[in-house]
Amino acid sequence: MIMSPKKGKVEEEPPQPQEEEPTPSMLEALLAGGPPDEEMRIVGLYGDINEEKAQETLSGLLVLHNSGKREDEEGNLTWEPMEFLISTYGGNADDMFALYDIMRMIQKDCEVHTFGVGKVMSAGVLLLAAGTKGQRKIGKNCRVMIHSVIGGNHGSIHSLENEMEEIRNSQDLYIDSLVRETNLTKRTLKRLLERKVNVYLSSTEAVEYGIADIIV
């Protein structure tokens, strides 16, 4: 408290402004793997696609699917669409397919609007393309890249042959899935992958190939 020297009155000390700790934006929190925003119906995937990240994203997709269920006046069930933000350099093929299968299951009754931002590469390309057709957005400056399935194994010749066969199977499954979700033909996609280098695409090329629909 402050004592006034002239009137002898006790004056209240003015409140001191308090510094607020910076908080991450909703977008940053979602992309970092935080809980999905059920009100805005957004879930994000940011970073390498591994077992932990896939589990977080998969859980978020299922939460939004369950929370979006509605019943119309006639008693029919409907689902509100969800937004799936993606920014990744890629990752494990098995975890990619886990997310892909869940997306396909959800879309039997609920639209999944994918949105590629920053970078969508390798395993992330299939997830972007797997969104509801006509509702797949991509940032104008988003970097897109596809390449062959990569394996890194060692051991006896028989083990290596076995692992190489599995890698070929994963590659064929990846090609079949990407062809199903895009305008790419199997011949065109195989020709791109046979370059044996990372194939980079602009957002315009991604739309031309049917990986996305709308540039924002």
C-alpha positions as CSV (number, residue, x, y, z in Angstrom):
1,M,0.0,0.0,0.0
2,I,1.1,3.6,-0.6
3,M,0.6,6.4,1.9
4,S,-0.2,9.8,0.4
5,P,2.2,12.5,1.9
6,K,-0.3,15.4,1.5
7,K,-3.7,14.1,2.7
8,G,-2.6,11.2,4.8
9,K,-5.0,9.0,2.9
10,V,-4.2,5.4,2.2
11,E,-4.2,4.7,-1.5
12,E,-4.4,1.3,-3.1
13,E,-1.3,0.3,-5.0
14,P,-2.2,0.0,-8.7
15,P,-2.1,-3.6,-9.8
16,Q,1.1,-4.6,-11.5
17,P,0.8,-6.2,-14.9
18,Q,1.7,-9.9,-14.8
19,E,3.7,-11.5,-17.6
20,E,1.9,-14.3,-19.2
21,E,3.9,-17.3,-20.3
22,P,3.6,-17.8,-24.1
23,T,1.4,-20.7,-25.0
24,P,1.6,-22.6,-28.3
25,S,-1.1,-22.0,-30.9
26,M,-3.8,-24.6,-31.4
27,L,-2.2,-25.5,-34.7
28,E,1.3,-26.0,-33.1
29,A,-0.2,-28.1,-30.4
30,L,-2.2,-30.3,-32.8
31,L,0.8,-30.8,-35.1
32,A,3.0,-31.7,-32.2
33,G,0.8,-34.6,-31.4
34,G,-1.5,-33.1,-28.8
35,P,-5.1,-34.1,-28.3
36,P,-7.5,-33.5,-31.2
37,D,-9.6,-30.4,-31.1
38,E,-13.1,-31.9,-30.9
39,E,-14.9,-28.5,-31.2
40,M,-13.1,-27.6,-34.5
41,R,-12.7,-31.3,-35.4
42,I,-9.0,-31.2,-36.2
43,V,-6.2,-33.7,-35.7
44,G,-2.6,-33.2,-36.7
45,L,0.4,-35.4,-37.7
46,Y,3.8,-33.6,-37.5
47,G,7.2,-35.3,-37.7
48,D,8.4,-38.8,-38.5
49,I,5.7,-41.5,-38.8
50,N,6.8,-44.1,-36.1
51,E,4.9,-46.3,-33.7
52,E,4.3,-43.7,-31.1
53,K,3.3,-41.0,-33.5
54,A,1.0,-43.3,-35.4
55,Q,-0.7,-44.4,-32.1
56,E,-1.3,-40.8,-31.1
57,T,-2.7,-39.9,-34.6
58,L,-4.7,-43.0,-34.8
59,S,-6.3,-42.3,-31.4
60,G,-7.1,-38.8,-32.5
61,L,-8.8,-39.9,-35.7
62,L,-11.0,-42.4,-33.8
63,V,-11.9,-39.8,-31.1
64,L,-13.1,-37.3,-33.7
65,H,-14.9,-40.1,-35.6
66,N,-16.8,-41.1,-32.4
67,S,-17.5,-37.5,-31.3
68,G,-18.8,-36.5,-34.7
69,K,-21.8,-38.9,-34.7
70,R,-25.1,-37.2,-35.0
71,E,-28.7,-38.2,-35.4
72,D,-31.0,-36.4,-37.8
73,E,-34.7,-35.7,-37.4
74,E,-35.6,-39.0,-39.0
75,G,-33.3,-40.9,-36.6
76,N,-30.6,-41.6,-39.2
77,L,-27.0,-41.4,-38.1
78,T,-24.6,-38.9,-39.8
79,W,-21.0,-37.9,-39.1
80,E,-19.5,-34.4,-39.2
81,P,-16.3,-34.3,-41.3
82,M,-12.9,-33.9,-39.7
83,E,-9.7,-32.1,-40.7
84,F,-6.4,-34.0,-40.8
85,L,-3.3,-31.8,-40.9
86,I,-0.1,-33.5,-42.2
87,S,3.5,-32.4,-42.2
88,T,6.1,-35.1,-42.3
89,Y,9.3,-36.4,-43.9
90,G,7.8,-39.9,-43.8
91,G,8.6,-42.9,-41.7
92,N,7.8,-46.5,-41.1
93,A,5.8,-48.2,-43.8
94,D,3.9,-50.5,-41.4
95,D,2.8,-47.5,-39.3
96,M,1.8,-45.7,-42.5
97,F,-0.5,-48.6,-43.5
98,A,-2.0,-48.7,-40.0
99,L,-3.1,-45.1,-40.4
100,Y,-4.2,-45.6,-43.9
101,D,-6.4,-48.6,-43.0
102,I,-8.0,-46.6,-40.2
103,M,-8.6,-43.7,-42.5
104,R,-10.3,-46.0,-45.0
105,M,-12.5,-47.5,-42.3
106,I,-13.5,-44.0,-40.9
107,Q,-14.4,-42.8,-44.4
108,K,-17.2,-45.4,-44.8
109,D,-19.3,-42.9,-42.8
110,C,-17.2,-39.8,-42.1
111,E,-15.3,-37.5,-44.4
112,V,-11.6,-36.9,-43.7
113,H,-10.4,-33.6,-45.2
114,T,-6.6,-33.9,-45.4
115,F,-4.4,-30.8,-45.5
116,G,-0.7,-31.0,-46.4
117,V,1.5,-28.2,-45.0
118,G,5.2,-27.6,-45.0
119,K,6.4,-31.0,-46.2
120,V,4.6,-34.2,-47.2
121,M,7.1,-36.9,-48.1
122,S,7.4,-40.6,-48.5
123,A,4.8,-42.3,-46.3
124,G,3.0,-39.0,-45.8
125,V,2.0,-38.8,-49.5
126,L,-0.3,-41.8,-49.3
127,L,-2.0,-40.3,-46.2
128,L,-2.6,-37.0,-47.9
129,A,-3.9,-38.7,-51.0
130,A,-6.2,-41.0,-48.9
131,G,-8.4,-38.1,-47.8
132,T,-11.9,-37.6,-49.1
133,K,-11.7,-36.8,-52.8
134,G,-12.4,-33.2,-53.5
135,Q,-11.4,-32.3,-49.9
136,R,-7.6,-32.8,-50.0
137,K,-5.8,-29.5,-49.6
138,I,-2.2,-28.6,-49.9
139,G,-0.2,-25.5,-49.1
140,K,1.2,-23.6,-52.1
141,N,4.7,-24.0,-50.9
142,C,4.4,-27.5,-49.5
143,R,7.2,-29.8,-50.5
144,V,6.1,-33.2,-51.8
145,M,8.4,-36.2,-52.3
146,I,8.0,-39.9,-53.2
147,H,10.6,-42.6,-53.4
148,S,10.9,-46.4,-53.2
149,V,10.4,-48.3,-50.0
150,I,13.8,-48.3,-48.1
151,G,15.1,-51.3,-46.1
152,G,18.2,-51.6,-43.9
153,N,18.8,-55.2,-42.9
154,H,21.9,-57.4,-42.4
155,G,22.5,-61.0,-41.7
156,S,22.9,-64.3,-43.6
157,I,22.2,-64.4,-47.3
158,H,19.0,-66.3,-46.7
159,S,17.8,-63.7,-44.2
160,L,18.6,-60.9,-46.6
161,E,16.7,-62.7,-49.4
162,N,13.7,-63.1,-47.2
163,E,13.8,-59.4,-46.1
164,M,14.2,-58.2,-49.7
165,E,11.1,-60.2,-50.6
166,E,9.2,-58.5,-47.8
167,I,10.5,-55.1,-49.0
168,R,9.2,-55.8,-52.5
169,N,5.9,-56.8,-51.1
170,S,5.6,-53.5,-49.2
171,Q,6.6,-51.6,-52.3
172,D,3.9,-53.3,-54.4
173,L,1.3,-52.6,-51.7
174,Y,2.4,-49.0,-51.6
175,I,2.2,-48.7,-55.3
176,D,-1.2,-50.3,-55.5
177,S,-2.5,-48.1,-52.7
178,L,-1.2,-44.9,-54.2
179,V,-2.6,-45.8,-57.6
180,R,-6.0,-46.4,-55.9
181,E,-6.0,-42.9,-54.3
182,T,-4.5,-40.8,-57.1
183,N,-4.5,-40.2,-60.9
184,L,-1.2,-42.0,-61.2
185,T,-1.1,-45.2,-63.2
186,K,1.0,-48.1,-62.0
187,R,3.2,-47.7,-65.0
188,T,3.8,-44.0,-64.3
189,L,4.4,-44.5,-60.6
190,K,6.9,-47.4,-61.3
191,R,8.7,-45.2,-63.8
192,L,9.1,-42.5,-61.2
193,L,10.3,-44.9,-58.5
194,E,12.7,-46.6,-60.8
195,R,14.8,-43.4,-60.9
196,K,16.1,-44.6,-57.5
197,V,16.2,-41.1,-56.2
198,N,13.9,-38.9,-54.3
199,V,11.3,-37.5,-56.7
200,Y,10.2,-34.0,-55.6
201,L,6.9,-32.5,-56.7
202,S,5.4,-29.0,-56.5
203,S,2.0,-28.5,-55.1
204,T,0.7,-28.0,-58.7
205,E,2.2,-31.3,-59.7
206,A,0.7,-33.0,-56.7
207,V,-2.7,-31.8,-57.8
208,E,-2.1,-32.9,-61.4
209,Y,-1.2,-36.3,-60.1
210,G,-4.3,-36.5,-58.0
211,I,-2.4,-36.5,-54.6
212,A,-4.3,-33.4,-53.6
213,D,-7.3,-31.4,-55.0
214,I,-6.9,-27.8,-53.8
215,I,-3.9,-25.5,-53.5
216,V,-4.3,-22.9,-50.6
